[in-house]
Amino acid sequence: MEEAKKSLISEVVTGKVKIVDGQMVKRQPEEMKGSGVKWLGKIPKGWERARLKQLVSLKITDGPHETPEFFDSGIPFLSAEAIVNSEISFPNMRGYISENQYKVYKRNAMFY
Protein backbone atom coordinates (compact mmCIF):
# COMPACT_ATOMS: atom_id res chain seq x y z
CA MET A 1 0.00 0.00 0.00
CA GLU A 2 2.84 2.42 0.85
CA GLU A 3 4.56 1.75 -2.50
CA ALA A 4 1.28 2.34 -4.37
CA LYS A 5 0.78 5.59 -2.46
CA LYS A 6 4.33 6.78 -3.28
CA SER A 7 3.86 5.87 -6.94
CA LEU A 8 0.57 7.77 -7.16
CA ILE A 9 2.08 10.86 -5.51
CA SER A 10 5.03 10.71 -7.90
CA GLU A 11 2.75 10.52 -10.94
CA VAL A 12 0.68 13.51 -9.81
CA VAL A 13 3.67 15.66 -8.79
CA THR A 14 5.55 14.98 -12.03
CA GLY A 15 2.47 15.64 -14.18
CA LYS A 16 2.09 12.12 -15.56
CA VAL A 17 -1.59 12.30 -14.59
CA LYS A 18 -4.00 15.21 -14.35
CA ILE A 19 -7.33 15.81 -12.65
CA VAL A 20 -10.29 16.34 -15.00
CA ASP A 21 -13.77 16.81 -13.52
CA GLY A 22 -12.57 15.32 -10.25
CA GLN A 23 -11.15 12.23 -11.96
CA MET A 24 -7.51 11.27 -12.37
CA VAL A 25 -6.62 10.92 -16.07
CA LYS A 26 -3.31 9.73 -17.56
CA ARG A 27 -1.79 12.36 -19.86
CA GLN A 28 -1.44 11.44 -23.52
CA PRO A 29 2.07 11.22 -25.04
CA GLU A 30 1.41 14.30 -27.19
CA GLU A 31 0.79 16.34 -24.01
CA MET A 32 4.30 15.61 -22.75
CA LYS A 33 7.84 16.88 -23.47
CA GLY A 34 11.30 15.97 -22.26
CA SER A 35 12.19 17.60 -18.95
CA GLY A 36 15.92 17.60 -19.56
CA VAL A 37 16.34 15.73 -16.28
CA LYS A 38 17.04 12.03 -16.71
CA TRP A 39 15.42 10.81 -13.49
CA LEU A 40 12.33 12.98 -14.02
CA GLY A 41 11.61 11.94 -17.60
CA LYS A 42 8.81 13.73 -19.41
CA ILE A 43 6.69 16.59 -18.08
CA PRO A 44 3.57 18.32 -19.41
CA LYS A 45 4.27 20.61 -22.39
CA GLY A 46 2.88 23.66 -20.57
CA TRP A 47 5.28 23.29 -17.65
CA GLU A 48 8.56 25.15 -17.36
CA ARG A 49 11.51 23.81 -15.44
CA ALA A 50 13.15 26.28 -13.06
CA ARG A 51 15.36 26.16 -10.02
CA LEU A 52 13.54 27.25 -6.90
CA LYS A 53 16.35 29.69 -6.11
CA GLN A 54 15.49 31.55 -9.34
CA LEU A 55 11.90 32.02 -8.22
CA VAL A 56 12.46 33.56 -4.79
CA SER A 57 14.25 36.70 -3.67
CA LEU A 58 15.76 35.25 -0.47
CA LYS A 59 18.47 32.60 -0.46
CA ILE A 60 17.26 29.11 0.31
CA THR A 61 19.21 27.31 2.98
CA ASP A 62 19.26 23.88 4.47
CA GLY A 63 17.72 24.51 7.84
CA PRO A 64 18.35 22.81 11.14
CA HIS A 65 17.63 19.15 11.48
CA GLU A 66 15.77 19.85 14.70
CA THR A 67 12.53 21.55 15.61
CA PRO A 68 13.24 25.16 16.58
CA GLU A 69 11.33 27.11 19.17
CA PHE A 70 8.51 29.00 17.45
CA PHE A 71 7.22 32.48 18.29
CA ASP A 72 4.21 34.64 17.37
CA SER A 73 6.41 36.92 15.29
CA GLY A 74 9.92 37.07 13.92
CA ILE A 75 11.51 35.47 10.86
CA PRO A 76 9.25 33.08 8.90
CA PHE A 77 10.40 29.46 9.16
CA LEU A 78 9.32 27.45 6.13
CA SER A 79 9.52 23.73 5.48
CA ALA A 80 8.62 21.65 2.42
CA GLU A 81 4.96 21.53 3.45
CA ALA A 82 4.80 25.29 2.78
CA ILE A 83 5.19 24.62 -0.96
CA VAL A 84 1.68 24.26 -2.39
CA ASN A 85 0.94 24.18 -6.12
CA SER A 86 4.51 25.30 -6.88
CA GLU A 87 4.18 28.38 -4.68
CA ILE A 88 5.16 29.29 -1.14
CA SER A 89 2.09 29.16 1.07
CA PHE A 90 2.77 31.30 4.12
CA PRO A 91 -0.35 29.97 5.90
CA ASN A 92 1.40 26.57 5.81
CA MET A 93 4.63 27.81 7.36
CA ARG A 94 5.82 26.21 10.56
CA GLY A 95 5.95 29.49 12.49
CA TYR A 96 8.43 32.24 13.31
CA ILE A 97 11.91 31.94 14.74
CA SER A 98 13.90 34.54 16.64
CA GLU A 99 16.61 36.72 15.12
CA ASN A 100 19.19 34.83 17.21
CA GLN A 101 17.99 31.44 15.93
CA TYR A 102 18.11 32.78 12.38
CA LYS A 103 21.70 33.95 12.81
CA VAL A 104 22.76 30.53 14.15
CA TYR A 105 20.96 28.62 11.40
CA LYS A 106 22.25 30.98 8.72
CA ARG A 107 25.84 30.56 9.90
CA ASN A 108 25.56 26.77 9.66
CA ALA A 109 23.55 26.65 6.43
CA MET A 110 24.58 25.75 2.91
CA PHE A 111 23.38 28.18 0.25
CA TYR A 112 22.02 26.89 -3.02
C-alpha positions in Angstrom: 0.0 0.0 0.0 2.8 2.4 0.9 4.6 1.7 -2.5 1.3 2.3 -4.4 0.8 5.6 -2.5 4.3 6.8 -3.3 3.9 5.9 -6.9 0.6 7.8 -7.2 2.1 10.9 -5.5 5.0 10.7 -7.9 2.7 10.5 -10.9 0.7 13.5 -9.8 3.7 15.7 -8.8 5.5 15.0 -12.0 2.5 15.6 -14.2 2.1 12.1 -15.6 -1.6 12.3 -14.6 -4.0 15.2 -14.3 -7.3 15.8 -12.6 -10.3 16.3 -15.0 -13.8 16.8 -13.5 -12.6 15.3 -10.3 -11.1 12.2 -12.0 -7.5 11.3 -12.4 -6.6 10.9 -16.1 -3.3 9.7 -17.6 -1.8 12.4 -19.9 -1.4 11.4 -23.5 2.1 11.2 -25.0 1.4 14.3 -27.2 0.8 16.3 -24.0 4.3 15.6 -22.7 7.8 16.9 -23.5 11.3 16.0 -22.3 12.2 17.6 -19.0 15.9 17.6 -19.6 16.3 15.7 -16.3 17.0 12.0 -16.7 15.4 10.8 -13.5 12.3 13.0 -14.0 11.6 11.9 -17.6 8.8 13.7 -19.4 6.7 16.6 -18.1 3.6 18.3 -19.4 4.3 20.6 -22.4 2.9 23.7 -20.6 5.3 23.3 -17.6 8.6 25.1 -17.4 11.5 23.8 -15.4 13.2 26.3 -13.1 15.4 26.2 -10.0 13.5 27.3 -6.9 16.4 29.7 -6.1 15.5 31.5 -9.3 11.9 32.0 -8.2 12.5 33.6 -4.8 14.3 36.7 -3.7 15.8 35.2 -0.5 18.5 32.6 -0.5 17.3 29.1 0.3 19.2 27.3 3.0 19.3 23.9 4.5 17.7 24.5 7.8 18.4 22.8 11.1 17.6 19.2 11.5 15.8 19.9 14.7 12.5 21.6 15.6 13.2 25.2 16.6 11.3 27.1 19.2 8.5 29.0 17.5 7.2 32.5 18.3 4.2 34.6 17.4 6.4 36.9 15.3 9.9 37.1 13.9 11.5 35.5 10.9 9.3 33.1 8.9 10.4 29.5 9.2 9.3 27.5 6.1 9.5 23.7 5.5 8.6 21.7 2.4 5.0 21.5 3.5 4.8 25.3 2.8 5.2 24.6 -1.0 1.7 24.3 -2.4 0.9 24.2 -6.1 4.5 25.3 -6.9 4.2 28.4 -4.7 5.2 29.3 -1.1 2.1 29.2 1.1 2.8 31.3 4.1 -0.3 30.0 5.9 1.4 26.6 5.8 4.6 27.8 7.4 5.8 26.2 10.6 6.0 29.5 12.5 8.4 32.2 13.3 11.9 31.9 14.7 13.9 34.5 16.6 16.6 36.7 15.1 19.2 34.8 17.2 18.0 31.4 15.9 18.1 32.8 12.4 21.7 33.9 12.8 22.8 30.5 14.1 21.0 28.6 11.4 22.2 31.0 8.7 25.8 30.6 9.9 25.6 26.8 9.7 23.6 26.7 6.4 24.6 25.7 2.9 23.4 28.2 0.3 22.0 26.9 -3.0 
